[in-house]
Amino acid sequence: MMTAIPVGQRSPWSRTLARFTVLSGLLAAAVALSGCAGLVGRATQGITANLGSGIENHDDPATVQAALPAYLLMLDGLVEGDPDNAGLLLTAARLYGIYAGVFVDDADRARRLATRAFGYASRAFCPGHPALCDSRGQPFDAFQEAVAGIGQDDVPALYGYAAAWAGLIQADSGNWSMIADIPKVQALLERVVALQPGHEAGQPQLYLGVLSTLLPAAYGGKPEQGKAYFEAALALSGGRNQMVRVLYAQHYARLVFDRGLHDALVDEVISADPVAPRLTLVNRLAQARAAELKASADDYF
């Protein structure tokens, strides 16, 4: 998808999470930035509040790749000055997750950055939900019981925590204890959808679509449930989010060997105008991946 991520160098699970980690992070960044912008004063408030949108609306991924490290260091400094600000912590978590998941191809470095992202998200979420965070390493039933106690007001922090956890699994995809946490991440995302079905224009549904189609039905996957999640994510984005179509084609259509659906989705992405509010960068990344899927379709099917 990016020259910084050589094809074949990461596992399919890792490459998958990289694609929808950047998607969810970019779509959420501007909202969180606007919430924490007042920390740096009136003179820089507008710059801080608009930077997330500027990233999302950029049409050159290489420029974003080169620019993000400086902003990440600035966020570290802002967190040092206001260590308990949840909006600022979630912004740092999201942007560190983007950088680690999409632009870093060194495994050790990616793990360090993803760990930092998850640490920031935990600092934003866990003080208000100690039972859930304490049950992270416990059996699933205890964790699920804690998830059921999360309410409407907690959704933004819950979603940020789930996304950062998914990014950490991506970065440490060779660690089977981390892979075993996938059902817990799924439970968090399902709670987000149950509380706010339209949260982040369908990004939780996109995560859930991929999670449901990682395996064929014979091995415990739920492809038809995944299809429903992809359709919901596409509808909630107003059809403008091309990464939904890419992951729909890659994970559902290929899984069930539906060549007609696969090619229709891929062709729609390639022919689409990538410029859309808060989606331009994501759509550019999606078009690059769609071209890869189109080129490999004859061999796959």
ZIDANOR-V6398 format. One record per helix or strand of 3 or more residues. SS is the DSSP state (h for helix, s for strand). FROM is the first residue (numbers start at 1). LEN is the number of residues. Records with the same first field share a line. If there is no record, write none. Layout:
SS=FROM-LEN, FROM-LEN
This chain:
h=12-29, 42-15, 61-21, 86-17, 107-22, 130-5, 140-8, 152-20, 176-4, 182-14, 199-14, 217-3, 223-14, 242-12, 259-13, 280-21
